[in-house]
Amino acid sequence: MKSTMKRQRSGFTLVEVLVSILLVAASAATLYQGMIYSHKTLMRSRAKLDAQGIAFDALWGKFNVGDHQNLPNLGAPASKTSLTFSTPENSVFSTNGTVNVWVIPGTNSGGVVERWEITAQVWAPENSVLFSVFEEGTVVGEYPYPLAEYSIIRYMGDRE
């Protein structure tokens, strides 16, 4: 006697399972790359924001000297002065970044200093993972621009 019951097969074939695994793996790889890119972009933004704060603090420190200390003398021949120091220890860069501050005297037609142009720049550390130019996994160049730069003109007169 033959059985009248048909056997039902349920489940997926091997090809269907392999295709679904391939789709999940491709989706995971794409998601992982997006997360890595987002993290790097976020860290760059954070570093640039920190650099802006450092540059502004350095600029304000030079601008807000009450008696023109550390600025070229009034009436003296115009000469550019500069100051270079490391970024603060509690910054994103630790003490590896560089801050450059320039004070350039502006003279009137008689050659007398009547104002100063104060510029502050913050540069990324050398061989920075976020700001170096890479080619095949090795550093081939440094980021050619300062991360932050501020300039301001200070005219004669005390700041109180």
LOTI-144070 format. One record per residue (C-alpha): chain; residue in three letters; x, y, z. Coordinates in Angstrom, 3 decimals. Layout:
% LOTI-144070
@cadena A	residuo ala	px X	py Y	pz Z
...
% end
This chain:
% LOTI-144070
@cadena A	residuo met	px 0.000	py 0.000	pz 0.000
@cadena A	residuo lys	px 1.286	py 3.346	pz -0.937
@cadena A	residuo ser	px 1.241	py 6.198	pz 1.429
@cadena A	residuo thr	px -1.040	py 8.980	pz 0.345
@cadena A	residuo met	px 0.710	py 11.519	pz 2.505
@cadena A	residuo lys	px 3.167	py 13.705	pz 0.671
@cadena A	residuo arg	px 6.234	py 14.748	pz 2.461
@cadena A	residuo gln	px 6.563	py 18.523	pz 2.733
@cadena A	residuo arg	px 10.043	py 19.984	pz 2.721
@cadena A	residuo ser	px 10.506	py 23.245	pz 4.513
@cadena A	residuo gly	px 13.589	py 25.450	pz 4.848
@cadena A	residuo phe	px 16.012	py 27.164	pz 2.543
@cadena A	residuo thr	px 18.344	py 25.820	pz -0.058
@cadena A	residuo leu	px 22.091	py 26.174	pz 0.282
@cadena A	residuo val	px 22.190	py 28.823	pz -2.457
@cadena A	residuo glu	px 19.560	py 30.930	pz -0.715
@cadena A	residuo val	px 21.459	py 30.778	pz 2.566
@cadena A	residuo leu	px 24.770	py 31.732	pz 0.913
@cadena A	residuo val	px 23.177	py 34.680	pz -0.906
@cadena A	residuo ser	px 21.622	py 35.959	pz 2.320
@cadena A	residuo ile	px 24.986	py 35.635	pz 4.122
@cadena A	residuo leu	px 26.652	py 37.565	pz 1.303
@cadena A	residuo leu	px 24.051	py 40.356	pz 1.552
@cadena A	residuo val	px 24.429	py 40.599	pz 5.330
@cadena A	residuo ala	px 28.241	py 40.690	pz 5.040
@cadena A	residuo ala	px 28.132	py 43.427	pz 2.376
@cadena A	residuo ser	px 25.724	py 45.483	pz 4.488
@cadena A	residuo ala	px 27.907	py 45.083	pz 7.581
@cadena A	residuo ala	px 31.042	py 46.121	pz 5.665
@cadena A	residuo thr	px 29.308	py 49.215	pz 4.287
@cadena A	residuo leu	px 27.993	py 50.143	pz 7.723
@cadena A	residuo tyr	px 31.458	py 49.668	pz 9.275
@cadena A	residuo gln	px 33.101	py 51.901	pz 6.643
@cadena A	residuo gly	px 30.470	py 54.559	pz 7.289
@cadena A	residuo met	px 31.125	py 54.411	pz 11.015
@cadena A	residuo ile	px 34.902	py 54.729	pz 10.508
@cadena A	residuo tyr	px 34.451	py 57.697	pz 8.147
@cadena A	residuo ser	px 32.013	py 59.377	pz 10.554
@cadena A	residuo his	px 34.398	py 58.916	pz 13.475
@cadena A	residuo lys	px 37.318	py 60.395	pz 11.534
@cadena A	residuo thr	px 35.173	py 63.349	pz 10.411
@cadena A	residuo leu	px 33.991	py 63.921	pz 13.975
@cadena A	residuo met	px 37.554	py 63.831	pz 15.331
@cadena A	residuo arg	px 38.728	py 66.286	pz 12.657
@cadena A	residuo ser	px 35.886	py 68.643	pz 13.524
@cadena A	residuo arg	px 36.668	py 68.355	pz 17.220
@cadena A	residuo ala	px 40.362	py 69.054	pz 16.586
@cadena A	residuo lys	px 39.581	py 72.074	pz 14.397
@cadena A	residuo leu	px 37.195	py 73.456	pz 17.005
@cadena A	residuo asp	px 39.845	py 73.012	pz 19.698
@cadena A	residuo ala	px 42.396	py 74.700	pz 17.417
@cadena A	residuo gln	px 40.057	py 77.663	pz 16.954
@cadena A	residuo gly	px 39.768	py 78.060	pz 20.714
@cadena A	residuo ile	px 43.547	py 77.876	pz 21.165
@cadena A	residuo ala	px 44.147	py 80.413	pz 18.366
@cadena A	residuo phe	px 41.554	py 82.791	pz 19.787
@cadena A	residuo asp	px 43.035	py 82.526	pz 23.284
@cadena A	residuo ala	px 46.534	py 83.224	pz 21.934
@cadena A	residuo leu	px 45.249	py 86.167	pz 19.902
@cadena A	residuo trp	px 43.260	py 87.587	pz 22.789
@cadena A	residuo gly	px 46.261	py 87.244	pz 25.105
@cadena A	residuo lys	px 48.316	py 89.446	pz 22.770
@cadena A	residuo phe	px 45.486	py 91.873	pz 21.985
@cadena A	residuo asn	px 44.426	py 92.492	pz 25.550
@cadena A	residuo val	px 47.746	py 93.631	pz 27.027
@cadena A	residuo gly	px 46.902	py 96.829	pz 28.845
@cadena A	residuo asp	px 50.133	py 98.768	pz 28.450
@cadena A	residuo his	px 51.315	py 97.465	pz 25.066
@cadena A	residuo gln	px 53.757	py 95.089	pz 26.716
@cadena A	residuo asn	px 55.222	py 92.548	pz 24.324
@cadena A	residuo leu	px 54.162	py 94.708	pz 21.358
@cadena A	residuo pro	px 56.661	py 96.631	pz 19.215
@cadena A	residuo asn	px 57.309	py 100.079	pz 20.650
@cadena A	residuo leu	px 55.408	py 103.056	pz 19.366
@cadena A	residuo gly	px 57.615	py 105.344	pz 17.346
@cadena A	residuo ala	px 60.265	py 102.653	pz 16.869
@cadena A	residuo pro	px 61.163	py 101.308	pz 13.443
@cadena A	residuo ala	px 58.524	py 98.815	pz 12.333
@cadena A	residuo ser	px 59.617	py 95.227	pz 12.908
@cadena A	residuo lys	px 57.696	py 91.988	pz 12.994
@cadena A	residuo thr	px 57.815	py 89.983	pz 16.210
@cadena A	residuo ser	px 56.780	py 86.378	pz 16.506
@cadena A	residuo leu	px 56.168	py 83.833	pz 19.207
@cadena A	residuo thr	px 55.937	py 80.049	pz 18.783
@cadena A	residuo phe	px 54.810	py 77.632	pz 21.478
@cadena A	residuo ser	px 53.190	py 74.212	pz 21.882
@cadena A	residuo thr	px 49.474	py 73.653	pz 22.180
@cadena A	residuo pro	px 48.170	py 73.283	pz 25.748
@cadena A	residuo glu	px 48.501	py 69.879	pz 27.391
@cadena A	residuo asn	px 44.749	py 69.526	pz 27.902
@cadena A	residuo ser	px 43.948	py 70.077	pz 24.214
@cadena A	residuo val	px 43.152	py 67.399	pz 21.640
@cadena A	residuo phe	px 46.733	py 67.690	pz 20.382
@cadena A	residuo ser	px 48.321	py 67.452	pz 23.849
@cadena A	residuo thr	px 51.585	py 69.384	pz 23.541
@cadena A	residuo asn	px 52.342	py 68.138	pz 20.023
@cadena A	residuo gly	px 50.659	py 70.936	pz 18.047
@cadena A	residuo thr	px 52.225	py 74.310	pz 17.314
@cadena A	residuo val	px 50.858	py 77.806	pz 17.888
@cadena A	residuo asn	px 52.406	py 80.719	pz 15.985
@cadena A	residuo val	px 51.597	py 84.318	pz 16.922
@cadena A	residuo trp	px 52.836	py 87.281	pz 14.901
@cadena A	residuo val	px 52.631	py 90.957	pz 15.743
@cadena A	residuo ile	px 53.174	py 93.139	pz 12.691
@cadena A	residuo pro	px 53.307	py 96.871	pz 13.290
@cadena A	residuo gly	px 51.336	py 99.092	pz 10.936
@cadena A	residuo thr	px 52.855	py 102.462	pz 10.266
@cadena A	residuo asn	px 51.446	py 105.732	pz 9.054
@cadena A	residuo ser	px 52.964	py 107.719	pz 6.181
@cadena A	residuo gly	px 55.650	py 109.082	pz 8.548
@cadena A	residuo gly	px 56.807	py 105.572	pz 9.487
@cadena A	residuo val	px 55.445	py 105.808	pz 13.028
@cadena A	residuo val	px 53.729	py 102.715	pz 14.430
@cadena A	residuo glu	px 50.062	py 103.464	pz 15.077
@cadena A	residuo arg	px 48.518	py 100.004	pz 15.055
@cadena A	residuo trp	px 49.456	py 96.323	pz 15.186
@cadena A	residuo glu	px 48.138	py 93.406	pz 13.173
@cadena A	residuo ile	px 48.105	py 90.372	pz 15.427
@cadena A	residuo thr	px 47.781	py 86.931	pz 13.831
@cadena A	residuo ala	px 47.541	py 83.551	pz 15.563
@cadena A	residuo gln	px 47.733	py 80.182	pz 13.813
@cadena A	residuo val	px 47.421	py 76.638	pz 15.150
@cadena A	residuo trp	px 49.138	py 73.830	pz 13.240
@cadena A	residuo ala	px 48.465	py 70.106	pz 13.590
@cadena A	residuo pro	px 51.167	py 67.854	pz 15.011
@cadena A	residuo glu	px 53.567	py 66.264	pz 12.554
@cadena A	residuo asn	px 52.517	py 62.795	pz 11.370
@cadena A	residuo ser	px 49.004	py 63.359	pz 12.673
@cadena A	residuo val	px 46.672	py 60.534	pz 11.695
@cadena A	residuo leu	px 43.858	py 63.010	pz 11.118
@cadena A	residuo phe	px 45.772	py 65.685	pz 9.216
@cadena A	residuo ser	px 48.531	py 63.948	pz 7.246
@cadena A	residuo val	px 48.441	py 62.987	pz 3.594
@cadena A	residuo phe	px 48.656	py 59.202	pz 3.264
@cadena A	residuo glu	px 49.478	py 57.082	pz 0.268
@cadena A	residuo glu	px 49.361	py 53.297	pz 0.581
@cadena A	residuo gly	px 49.480	py 53.477	pz 4.361
@cadena A	residuo thr	px 52.509	py 55.750	pz 4.713
@cadena A	residuo val	px 52.670	py 59.487	pz 5.392
@cadena A	residuo val	px 53.727	py 61.341	pz 2.240
@cadena A	residuo gly	px 52.934	py 64.897	pz 3.304
@cadena A	residuo glu	px 51.697	py 67.173	pz 6.043
@cadena A	residuo tyr	px 48.447	py 69.100	pz 6.076
@cadena A	residuo pro	px 49.487	py 72.301	pz 4.238
@cadena A	residuo tyr	px 47.154	py 74.728	pz 6.029
@cadena A	residuo pro	px 46.763	py 75.837	pz 9.635
@cadena A	residuo leu	px 43.815	py 74.286	pz 11.423
@cadena A	residuo ala	px 42.798	py 77.697	pz 12.709
@cadena A	residuo glu	px 43.875	py 81.254	pz 12.047
@cadena A	residuo tyr	px 42.682	py 84.530	pz 13.490
@cadena A	residuo ser	px 43.838	py 88.063	pz 12.755
@cadena A	residuo ile	px 42.898	py 91.321	pz 14.402
@cadena A	residuo ile	px 44.120	py 94.906	pz 14.293
@cadena A	residuo arg	px 44.820	py 96.712	pz 17.536
@cadena A	residuo tyr	px 45.054	py 100.481	pz 17.513
@cadena A	residuo met	px 46.855	py 102.609	pz 20.068
@cadena A	residuo gly	px 45.197	py 103.010	pz 23.417
@cadena A	residuo asp	px 44.940	py 101.025	pz 26.599
@cadena A	residuo arg	px 42.483	py 98.192	pz 27.079
@cadena A	residuo glu	px 40.732	py 98.166	pz 30.424
% end
